[in-house]
């Protein structure tokens, strides 16, 4: 599963002696390039298309993390001027080929909020409360964070109101009978993979000829895939009951 707090190299304290991965290098090239990268979108869903679609999503998440303070309690409380900064950064980086900019902006500012919330959650679970990175400081990874902000963030996570809210969330999650195993790509990524598999199967059966595009997977099909482990087992007995009913129809 993708880590929502995983930084792009532009977020790190980059030092010459550190070895960068391919993904990090690509994000640095994207950030430093003066040439806008072309990106197309599905006219109905406003989801990115083509070879740059993953880079685009990573960039939106990176900009949100760097632009919005982790001390803001809710995305709804983020100043509109700050959200505008995020969108301006996106427009400066990408050659967006879409005429319906209004809907596109709403879609991706909302996505930026999702990634920002996931980032705060990841900081809490990984660096606090005996998390896997609790012996380290996030300042070692995220150059846009400073010690004062981090200490204030820790205080907000120790506040009674937050602890009560977190406990309620954990109780709700514990009652979830149908847990999924989806990464941050969610149903969008599942649909993309299912479509690729359908296209591959049609191409194999059609030989050299180009087959007609397959129909998108139905909602219940994606629901099942999102709750099926690599072993083929479902994530819970309750999930299996529902899946069996769906398949038998």
N, C-alpha and C positions, 0 to 999 in steps of 0.2 A: 504493500500500500504506500502511495506517495506521501511523503511527509509535508504537510502544509507549511511548515516553518522552514523548509529547506531553502537556503539562500541562493540567489544568483551571485555570480562573482562580483557584480557591481555593488552588492550589499556587504561584501566581506572586506576586511582589512587586507588588501592585496599586498603581498610582499614578494619580491623577486625569487626568493628561495622556495616558495611554496609551489607545489605542483598542482595544476588545475585539471579538472576533468573536462571532457569534451563539452558537456552541457554548460559548464561555467564559462569556458572560452567563447562559446557561441553567444552567450548573453553579454559578455564584455564587448564582442564585436558589434552586437546589436545596439548597445548603449552608446558606443563611441562613434559609430558610423554616421556620417553626415547625409547619407542617402536613405531616403525613406524606403522601408521594406513594403512590397505590395502584399495586400491581403484582401481576399474576397469573402463574402458572407452569403449564407443561405438567405434568400429574400423572405422566407416565411419564419424561420426560427432565429435568424440573426446570429447563427453559430458560424465560426470561421471555417473556411475551406482551404484546401491546398496544402502545399509543403510547409507553409509558415504558420499553420493553425496552432501548433503546440507552442511555438515561440511567442505567438501573440498572447496566449493565455498566461504563460509564465511571466511575460512582461507586465501584464495588467496586475497580477498578484504582487510582483516585485515593487511596482510603483505605489500600490496601496500600502504596503508595509512600510515603505520609506517616507511616505507623505503624511500619513495619519498617525498621530500620537497614540501609543498604547494606553495612555492615561484617560482617553475618552472612554466613557463607560459603555455607550451604545452607538452603533453606526448611525442611528436616527439623529444623534446629537452632533454628528460631524458637521462643521460649518459648510455651507454650500460653496463658499469660495475655495475651500480645501478640495472638495469633490471636483470643482472646476479645474483645479491644478492637475488632478489625476487625468482628467479627460484631455486637457491641453497637452500633457506629456504624451498621451497615446496618439493624438493627432500629429504631433511633431515627429514621432518615431515611425508611424505607419502611413503608407499610401492607401487610404481606405476607399475602396471602390464600392460605395453604397450611397444611394440617393436619399434614403430615409434615415438621415443622421439622428433625428430625434429619438426614434425607437432604438436605434443602435446604441446611443449614449445611455439610455435608461437601462438597457440590458447589461451593458458592461460596467456601468457604475455599480449596479446591484451585485454583479459578480465580484467586483473589487471589494465590496463590503463583506462578501462571503469569505474571501481569502484573508481579509484583515481579521475577522472574527476567529477564523481557524488558526491564524498566527498567534493571537493572544492565548487561545486555548492550548496550543502546542507549547508556548513558553511556560505556561502554568504546569502542565503535566510533565514536561521534560526537565525543566530547570528548578522546579519547586516540588514540595511534597514527596521527597525521596525519589524523584524521577531519575531516569537513566543519565541525565546530564547535571544532576544536582550538585556535583562536586566541581562544576565549571561555571563560568559566567557567560551569558549570551553576548556580552560585549566582545568576546574573543571571535565571534562569528559575524555579528551584525554591526558594521561600522557606523550605522546611523543611530544606534542606541548609545546613551551616555549613563554614567553611574548614578547620577541624581534621578534620572527618569526611571531607571531600573529599580532603585530602592523605593521610589514612590509606588511603582507597580506592585512590588512585593507587599507593601502596606495595604493596597486595595485588595489583594488576595487573602490577607489575614483579617479583613474586616468582617464583622458578624453578618452583615447583609449579604455579602458575596458568598460566605460559607453556607448560609442557609439556602441561597439560590442554587449553589452547586449541589447541595445535598438533595434538593428537590429534583434537580435534573438527573442525578444518579438514580434516584428512586424510579423516575419515569423510565429511564433506560433499562433498569432491571425488570420492569414490567413489560418491556417490548418483546412480544412473542415471535416477531418475525424479523430478527436482526439481519442486516445485509452485510456483505463483504466488499462493497464497492469502494473504489479509491475516490480521490477528489474529482475524477472525471464523471462520476455518477452515471446516470442512465445515458447521458450523451455518449460517453466512451463505450458503454456496452452496446449501444445501437451501432456505433461506428464499427466495432469489431464484428458484430453479427452481420452487418452489411458486407464487410470485406469477405467474410466466409461464404456468404451467399453468392457474391460475385465470382469468387474463386471456383465454387462448385459449378456454376453455370458455364464459366469459361472452359472448365475441364470437360463438361458434357457436350459443349458446342464445338470443341476442337479449335480451329484457328479463327472461326467466325466470331464476331462480337455479339454476344447475347443481349437481349433487351434487359434494361436495369431491373433488378428484383424489387419487390415491394418492401417498404420498411417493416421491421419487426413490430408486432403488436405489443401493446402495453403489458399484457399479462406474460408475454414471452420474456420481455426484459425484466419483469418482476421476478420471474423464476431464476433467470441467469444470475441476477444480482444477489441471490440467496443460495446459490449452489457452490459448494467448496470445490477446490481442484480435484478432490478425491471422488467427486460425484455425489457426495452426501449433502443434504440440506442443513441449514444453520440451526434448525430446531425441529422438534417433532411437530409442532404446530405448523411450521412452514411446509413440512412434508405433506401434512393433511390437506392444506390448501392447494399445494402444487398438484397432488394426485387428483383432486377434484377438477382442477383446471384442465389437466391432461385428458381426463376421462370424458370431458364434454365433447 
